[in-house]
């Protein structure tokens, strides 16, 4: 029997100037059949290896959902249950989990270092109910950086990301730099993202400015000596 429910996953990180992260994780369930599908035994959970996790809450289109938070060794586990007991034919149901990770992204000099590992969803306990493959969208909203006119903003990622255009960004992200990764992920796979974001110096421009400044300083010194010598 083919899987009856397909799950799409979206994860959004909003990083502020202090390295704190607002996390938004969503699951969209789609009933791919022409019959109602039972959801009562489904639970969705995430685990974060973090010293602290704050303000955990969840919602769907009808309002707030309960969140169960547990500490398991070095990991904090959050569990959310769907509100609906069943999902109608070809219908969708979306749940969103929100929480904060204080001081989770670290800055090294003028560079931010960010990484994340996303695991495929373990479907072994649900037989043919859930699809073994999920579509994944990861977005990182970057903090604004201060730079001098001889500097520029850089970002490098593995795997390669794409930057959302001004037209693609919602009003919430207006004026922000937003990077996006998309992939399809099977239950036994992992998707690792590594990102470097920061300020770099334009060496050609600084070399030119240094040369110009040197010429000016030498000229001023020569002019000063000429004045002293009465020339």
N, C-alpha and C positions, 0 to 999 in steps of 0.2 A: 504494500500500500504506500502511495506517495505521501510525503509530509503534507500536513494540512495547514500549518501556520508558518509563514515566512516572517522573520524578524529583521528589521533594519535598525542599525545602531548609530546614534550621533553623539559625539562628545565634543564639548566646547570648553576651552580653557581661556579665561580672561586673566592676564597677568598684569598686576599693577606695578608702580615704580619701586615698591619695597620687596617685590618678589612673592607677594601673596597671590594665591590663585582662587578665583571663583570658578567652580566646576559645574557644568550642566551636562547631564547624561540622559539621553532619551532612548526609549525602545518603542518602535512602531510595529505592532503585530497586524498581519494581514491574513485573513481567512481566505485561502485560495480555492475553497470548495464551494459547492452549492448547498451546503448544509450547515447548521449551527455547529460550533466546535466548543467543547467544554474547556474552561480555563481555571476552574476552581483549585486545581492542584499546582498551578504555576506560581513560582516565586522568583523574583529577579534580585540578584545581589551583586555587589561590587566589593572588592577588598582594596584598601589603600595602605601601603606601608608608610606610615607617617607618625610623627610624635604627637600631632594634634590634628583634629578634624572638627570643624565648628559649623553650627547652624544648618544641620542636615534637615531637609524637608523634601516632600515629593508632592506631585500633583498630576491630575489628568484634566480633561476638558470640563469635568463636573466639579472640580475643586481639589482640596487637599487629600493626600493619602497618608496612611500611617507608615512610619519608618522605624525599623528595628535596628538599633546600633549595638554592636558587640565588640569587645576587645579580645583578639585572639593572638597571643604572643606579640609579635611586632606589627601585626596587621589590625586595622580597624575594618570591620565588616558591616555593611549597610544592606538591609533586605527590604524589598517593597513587594507587596502583593497587588495584582490587578483588582480594580473595583468590580469589574464585570465578572459574572460566573460563566458566561458564554459569549461567543463572538459570532454574529450573524454572517450569513453567506456573503462573501466578497467584501466584508466590512473591515475597517481599520480601527485600531485602538492604540493610543499613544500615552505612555507614562513618562514623566520627567523627574529626575532626581537631582537636587541641587545641594551643594555643600561647599565649604571653604577649607583650603589648605594653607595655613599661615606659614610664611617664610619657606616656601617649598622650592622656589627657583633661586639659584644663587648667582651672584654677579662676581666675575673675576676681572678686576680692572674695569675696562670699558665694554666688557662682553658678558652677556647673559648666556648661561648654559641650561638647556632644557632637554629632557628625555622622557619618554613614556613607552610602556609596553602594553599592548592590548591583546588579550587572549580570546580565542574563539569560544563561543558559548558551549558548555558541556551539555549535550543533548542525550547522553546515554541513558538517563533515567526516564525519558519521555517517549521511547519507542519511535513510532512513526508520526508523533504529533508535531514535532518541530523540524524545520528544515535544518540540514547539517551545515548550510552555508548562509552567512549573513553579509549584507552590504554595510560597509563601514564608512562613516564620514567623520573626520577629525578636524577641528578648527582651533587655531591658537590666535588669540587677540593680543597683540604685543603692546607693551608700554611705549609711550613716546620718549625718545632719547634727546638729550641736549647735545648739540654739536657745534663746533666752530666752523667758519666758512671754508676752512681748508680741510675739513673732515667730511666723511660721508657715512651713511648708514649701510650696514651689510647684514645679510642673513644667508646662511648655508644650511641645508638640511639633507638628511639621508633617511629614507628615500626622498627624492626630490618632491618639493611641494609646489603649489602655485599660489600666487597672491590674488585675492579677490579684487576685481576692479571696483571703481567708485560706484558704478551702476549696480553691481552685484551685492554690495554691502547694504544691509538694512540701516534704518535711521539710528538704531542702537549702536552701530559700529561706525557711524559717520566720523571721518577724520582719523580713524584708527587703521593700522596696518593689520590685515587678517590673512593668515596663511591656511591653506586647506590641503588635506590628504584624503584620498578616497581609495577604497580597496574592497575586494570580496574575500572573506575569511572563513575557512572551514574550522570546525570545532577543535581539531587537533593542532591548529597553527597559531603562531604569534605574529604580531605586527609591531615592530619596534621603530620608533621615531626619535631621531636625534636632531637637535636644532642649536645653532650658534647664531646669536643676534647681538649686534653691538655697533660701536663706532670705530672706524678706521681712519687713519691719516693718509691723505693724498701725498705720497712721497715726492712725486714730480712737482706738485704745487709748492710744497714746503721747501724743496731744494731751490726752486726758482725764487721764492720769497726770501730765502736765506741769502742767495746770491745778490738779489737786489738790495737787501738791507746792508750787506757787506760793502757793496759799492757806495751806498749812501754814507755809511759810517766813515769809510776811508776818505771820501770826498770832504766830509765835514772836518775830519782831523787835518787834512791837507790845507783846507781853507783856514782853520784856526792857526796852524803854523805860519801860513802866509801873512795873516794879520799881525802875529807877533813879530815877524821879521819886517814888517812895514811894507810889504809888497802890495 
